[in-house]
Amino acid sequence: MPAADIKRLLAEKPAALGLSVPGMPIGSPGMEVEGQPADAYTVWLFQSSGQRTPFAKLGG
């Protein structure tokens, strides 16, 4: 999970349960691979209603 997205979540305080980056994409924090380009991935915002919405799109 990118730290910038966590900081944004804390600053904006949306009505949400949390964030998720499914699948451990290459290039996401902690999943960097030397010589490999970053995968495109979405940070998802999970709401208490059970819905999820895109919070950020990164990489790629």
HELIX and SHEET records of a PDB file:
HELIX    1   1 ALA A    3  GLU A   12  1                                  10    
SHEET    1   A 3 GLY A  18  SER A  20  0                                        
SHEET    2   A 3 TYR A  41  PHE A  46 -1                                        
SHEET    3   A 3 ARG A  52  LEU A  58 -1                                        
END                                                                             
